[in-house]
Amino acid sequence: MDPFPTCALLCSIFILGDLVNGQMVIFHLNNKCPFPVWPAAAPNAGHPVIADGGFLLPPNQTKRVHAPPTWNGRFWGRTGCDFTTTSKPGCQTGDCQGLLSCNGTIGTPPATLVEVALQEDQSKPSFYDVSVVDGYNLPIAVSTKPAYRKCWIGGCTKSINSVCPEELQVLDHNGAAVVACKSACLAFDLDVFCCRNSYGKPETCKPSVYSAMFKDACPSYFSYAYDTPPPLVNCYSREYAITFCPSRWGSLLSQ
C-alpha cells in the first residue's frame, strides 16, 4: 500500500470531515432552461474537485453540490452535450475534453462563468461574480439562499447570442443556430482586447464596442478584465443558488 495518500484521497478525507462537522457550503444549481444543461465545476489550484466536476441537470431540476467552506473555483453550464461519440467535442459549448465528469478540467470558452472565492471566517469577505470576459453561452443568476437584494447577481436583459455579431458567433454542429458568443479577445487575440502587455492595466485597458455590447445585455456581469466598478458581490452564506436561464429579475428578493 502506498504510504503517501494521493491528493484525491486526502481531499476526500477533508471533504468528508467537513461534511460530518456540518461545515460544508451548499450550492443549489437550478436549471430553468427549456433544455438540459450539464453544469461543470473546476477548482482553483490547491482546492478539491466537487461533484466530480460535472453532471447532467434536466430542465426544471435542482441539484445540491457540497463544497468546503474555503473553496475557490468556477462553475459554468455546458449545452448540446453528447458523450456517445469521439468524432466531435462532447458539448457544443463549455466542453471539457469530451467528458461528462470534468474532474477539474477547465471548460472550452466561450462560456459564462461563475467565479467563487469562499471564506470560512464570517469576518472575511466571500466573493463571487459572473464573467463573460471569455465569452457567453447562457444567462446565469447567483445569490445567497435565502436571497437578498445586495447579494443578487441577476441574469441578462437580453440574450447575447441573439445580438452577437457574426465575427464572434459560435454556431451549433449544424451551422444553423448561434449557441455562444466569443469575447473579442478570444476571437481576435489582440492585446487591446485581451488587456495584456501595454494594455495590461486599468489605465490602458478600456471597454470596446464588443464589451459594451456584453455589458448592455448583462449589466451585472464582468464584461472585460478591468470592468469598473468591479461587479463583485461580497456576501457570506452557507448556501448559494446558481440558476441557469433565470427570469430577468429572478424570484422575489428579501430587502
PyMOL commands that set and color helices and strands:
alter all, ss='L'
color gray80, all
select helices_A, chain A and resi 7-20+51-53+149-151+160-163+166-168+184-188+191-194+197-199+209-217
alter helices_A, ss='H'
color red, helices_A
select strands_A, chain A and resi 25-31+38-43+62-67+72-78+113-117+127-131+140-144+169-171+178-181+233-234+239-244
alter strands_A, ss='S'
color yellow, strands_A
deselect
rebuild
show_as cartoon
